[in-house]
Amino acid sequence: MANIKKKKGVIGILTGGGDVPGLNPAIRAITIRALREGYQVIGIRRGWGGAVDIIRDKNVDNSENYEVLTEVLVNKSGRTGGTFLHTSRTRPSHVPKESVPPYLQDQYNDDMNDLTPEVLKNLDYLGIDYMIPIGGDDTLSYGVRLYKEGIKVIAIPKTMDNDVPGTDYCIGFSTCVTRTISMTHNLRTSAGSHERFLVLEVFGRYAGFTAMLPTMAGAANRCVIPEHKFDIEQLTQLLIEDRGKNPSKYSVVIISEGAMFEGGDMIFQDQVADAYGHVKLGGIGNLVSAKLKELSQKYNDGQKINVINQKLGYMVRGGDPDAIDSIVPMAYGNLALDLILKGIHGRLVVLKNGRYDNMPVDVVTSTKKVVNVKRHYNTERLRPYYKSFEMQPLFIMTSE
């Protein structure tokens, strides 16, 4: 396989970070267009993990680390969710001693190791001319590192949180919002039957877009987001008011996993951090539910209001992509090939104000993308804020 090139060159693809619907359509779009333009396409498995684990020996079976992609293969998977190339949160510049591949342990035996030199050699071994990582800001930040090392990188933004800087849209966001709205409406029947609060915890570590958009669409009365620390007493009063106005006597709040109580910090499941320094979040929904029940009697004539508490989690991550997450990945994949055919690299393909474009790839590491609280979030009402939709982009507050 080493240094085999078909016609114009070799393109590498990988998917990193959390899976989302829309990854397989992106892989399909890149592969089909690339093959028809005369390129060979290699899919690297398990994100940057496969790029680390490749053994540069033609007699070694590297099928767990990469495979040559064909039209038949990508067509079979292109309509489905997840990523058939698999994924990981590997960060080659920060590999713990115990995770260094066995054949490299003599060379890299520090507590934390930078295996970028090996990744560069591995990509050269595969003969890769252009690298297309598909991922969130963590995965793509390592793509920026490789670009600075001389690799021709074209990045595609993916994350349900929709928080990759430089673009209004990341693959996976629409399906996440669609599922959140649908599941919230399904749970309304139970909330109404029992006259309860409905508390839904959704993904969103630093950005509250996945809570804001469903709330704006009418799925919830209130939402709390990472960008604004909330007062639980204020939230309780608002939800009781909402419940009182509802003939079915229930109210709904959507909570970003990264939301924080006033005076508090993020809630973690444990203290084990991933390669990018992120500790797994989870539990804010449980704490909010307990406090709502406790405080409700204070604002409800001494009567406690029970709570239905549901963490949506992977239910919005799994399954097939919706229409937008079938169309946008197709367009992003073709945008990447447009750039390659022009000899352009070091770019991030984007959607800006409803139009496809591209940005310098280092925008991923140069800034943060979060909800503009002053412009889009009403801190008095704990819900999205807007005055006019005229000339606004499709997803309103996701434009920088």
N, C-alpha and C positions, 0 to 999 in steps of 0.2 A: 504493500500500500504506500510505502514511503515515496514521497515526492512524485507521485503519479499525477499528471495534470492532463485534463481533457480540454483541448482547444484553448479557451481564454484563461483558465485558471481554476482555482479551488476556493470555495466559500465554506466557512465553518459557521454552524449555528448551535446555540445552546440556550437553555431556559434555566433561570436560577430563581431562588426564593420560593415563595408560596405558589402553589398551582392556582390557576384561574381558568375559567372558560374563555377560549379565544386563542390559546397558545398553539394548539394543533392547526387551526386555520392559518395562523401566521407562518408556521413552519411549512405548511402546504404551499402557500402563496410564494414564499421565497424559493422553495425547491423547484416548483413547476416552471416559474419564470426563469430561474437560473439555468436549469437544464436546457430550456428552449433557446437560451442565449448562448449556450456553449460552455457552461461552467459545470464542473463537478461539485457536488454538495456533500459535506460531511457533517453529520449530526453528532455533537459531543454529548455524552450521557452525564446525567446528574450534575448539570450546571458546570461551575468551574471545577467541581470534584473530578470529573472525567479528564479535564485538561491537566490536572495534577497527577493522576494515577497512570497515565499512559506510560508503557514501557517501550523504549525505542529499540525494539528488536523484532525483525520481521518474522521470527520463529515463535514469538509469543502471541497468545490469543488475547487481543485487546477488545474483543467484542463487547465487553462490559463497559468500555470507556468511550467507544465511538463506533459509528457505522456509516457506510456510504448510503445516502438517501436516494430513493428512486420515486418516480411518479406513482407507481403502483402502491408503494408503501405509504406515501403521504396522503394519497387519495383515500385510502382505507381509514385513516385516522382523522382526516381533516374536518370531519363534521362533528367530532366528539369533543368533550371537555377534557380538562387535564392536559398533560404533556406526555406523549409516548416516549420522549427522550429522557423522561424523569428529571428530577430537580434536586437541588440541595442548597444549603446556605454556606457552602464552602467559600472561604476567603483565602486565596492562595498566598496572600501577603502576610497572613496571620494564621499559621497552621500549628496547633499544639503538638508537642513532641510525640504524644501517643497516636496522633493522626497522620504522621509522616509515613508515606508508603515504605514498606519494609526494605526495598532495595535502595532507598535514599537515606536510611537512618544513620549510616556511618558519616554521611556528609552534613546532615542537618539534625543536630541533637540538642539544640537549645530548648528551653521551655516553650518559646514561641519562635517560629521559623518563617522566613520569607522565601517561598518556593517559586517566586516569579521567574528566576533564571531557568528553572525546569519547565515551566509553562511555555516560555519563549522557545526553548529547544523542542518541546513537544509539538507546538504549532508549526515550527519549521520542518520537523520530521514528517508531518502530515502534508506539507506543501501548501498550507493555507495562505492564500493571498489576502482575503478579507474575512474579518471576524464579525458576525452579527449576534451579539448577546441580546436576549429578550428578558427583561427583568425590571425590578424596581430600583430605587436609588442605591441600594446596597450592591446588588449584582452589577449595575451599570457603573458604579463608582470604581469597581475593579476594571471594568472596560476602559474607563478614563486612564487608569494606571497603565494599562497595556498600550493605549494610544500614545501616551507619553514615552513609552519604551520603543515606539516605532511600528507597532502593529496597526494595520489599516482597519479601524473599527467603525462600524455603523450600528448605532444602538436603537432598540425598539422598546418603548416604555410599556411596562405591565405592572399593575398592582390594583387590587380592589380598592385600596385607600385613595387612589387617584392623586397621589402626592408626589409624583416625579416632577421636579421643576422643569419649566420650559415648554410644557404642553398642557393643553386644556383637558386632554383625555388620555387615559392609560387603559390598555386592554384589561378586561375583567370588571371594570367599574359598572357598566350598564347592567350586566347580568346580576351583579351583587345588589344593585338598587332595585331591579325588577323583582328578584327573589325576596328581598326584604319587604317590599310593599305587599307582595302576594302572601307571604307567611304571616305578616302582621294582620292582614284582613282575615286570614283563616282563624287566627287566635282570638279575634274579636268576639266570635260566637261564645267562647268559654268565658271571656271577661264579662260580656253582657249577661250571660246566664247567671253568673254568680255575683254580679255587681261589684267587680273588683278593679283594682289598678292592674294594668298590663305593663310590665317592665321588660324591655327587649334590649339585650346587649349585643352590639354589632362590632365588627372590626373597625379599627381606626386608632392607631397608636398616637400619632401627633396631629393628625388632620381629621376633621369631623365631617368630611363630605358624605360619607356613607350613612351618617345619621341625618344630615341636613336635607339631602334631596328627597328621601322618603317622607320626611316630615312636611316639606314643602308640597309634596304631591298628595298630602292628606292622609298618610298612613298613621300619623301620630299627632297628638295634641302638642307635645313638647319634645325637645331633644336637648341633651347636654353633651358638650363636645370638649376635646382636650384644650382648645384654645382659650377657654374661659372657665375658671374655677367656679363651681356653682354652690349656692346656698341651699342646703337640703330643706330648710324650713320654707323658703320661697317656692321650691319645686313642689313641696307637699301642698301648700295653699293653692297653687295654680291647678294642680291635678284634681283637687277636691272641687274647685270651681268648675273645671271642665266636666267632671263626673256629675255634678249637680245639674248642669245644663243639658246633659245627654239623657234622652228618654229611657235608654237602656241602663243608665246608672253605671257607667264605667269610663275610664280615661286611659290614655296610652302615652308612654314616654319611651323614646329610643335613646340609648346611652352608648356612646363610643367607649370602647374598651380602655382608652387612654384618658377618659374624663376623670376629673379630680374634685373632691370636696373642697370647699373653701377652707384654706389653711392646711390642706392635706397634699398628698403626693399620689402618684400612680399606684395601682394595686397589682401586685405580681403573684403569679401562681407559685413560683419558686424563685430562687436566686441564681439559677444557672443561666449564664449568658451565652448567646450564640456567637459565631465568629465575628459578627459585626457589633458585638457589645450589647445586643438587645436581650433583655430578660423577658420571658414569656408573660404576657399580661393575661388577666382574667380574674373576675371576682367583683368588679365594681357593681355589676348588676345585682349580685347577692346582697351587698352591703346597702345599696340604695333601697332595695325591696324591704329589707329589715327595718331601715329607718323610716320609710314611708308608713309601714304598718304601725310602728311605734308612735310616730308623730301625728298620725291621722286623727286620733281621738281628740287631740288638742284643738283641731279645726273642724271637727265633725260631731259636735255636741257630745263629746265623751265616748263616741262609738268608734272602735277600730275598724279599718277597712283592710280586708285581706288582699293579697297580691298574687298574681300569676307572673312568675319570673321565668323567662326563657332566654338562653344564650343561643343566638342563631349560628354563630361560628361557621363550621365547615358546611352547613346546609346551604349557605349562599355561595360557597366556593366550588362545590362539586356539581356535576351534571353538564349538560350541553350548553353552549353559548346561545344568547338571545340574538336578535337580528343585528343589533349594533356591534356586538362582539363577534359576529361572523363577517360583517362588512369591513369594519375598521382594520382588523388584522390583515385581511386581504389587501387593503390599500397600503398599510404600513409595509408589508412585505414587498410590494411592487415599488413603493417609494425607495426602499433600500436598494433594490436592483437598479432603479433609475440613476441613483447616485453612483453605484459601482460602474455602470456603463459609461458614465461621464468621467470616471477616474477620481471621484470625490470621496473623501473619507473624513473621519473625525467629526461625524455629525450624529445628531439625534433626530429621528423622524418624529413629527409632531402634528397635532391638530391645534390650530390657533384661530379662534373666532370663526369656527366652522369651515376653515380651509386647511388642506394638507400642506405641510411645509417641512423645513428642517432647521435645526439650530446647532450651534457648536456643541459637541458632546460634553464639554466640561461645564455646561450649565447645570448638569446633574450634581456636581459637587460644589458649585459656587453659591448656591442659595438654598432656601427651604420653601416649600409650597404648603401653605396652610390656609384655613378659612380666614378671610379678612373680617374680623369680628365687627369692627366699626361700620363696615359697609353692608355686611350680610347677616349679622346675628343680633337679634334683639335681646340684650341681657336682662331687660325687665320682664319680658314675656317668655324667655328661654325657648325661642323658636326662630326660624329663618326670618330675615327682615328684607323687605323690598318695597320699592315705590312704583317702579315702572319696568315692564319687560321689553319695551321698545328698543330694538337694536342690540339686545343682550344676546350672548352666545347661547347655544343649546342648553348647556347645563348651568347657566347663570353664574353661580359663585365659583366655578372651577377655573375661570379665566383669570390670569394674573394681571 
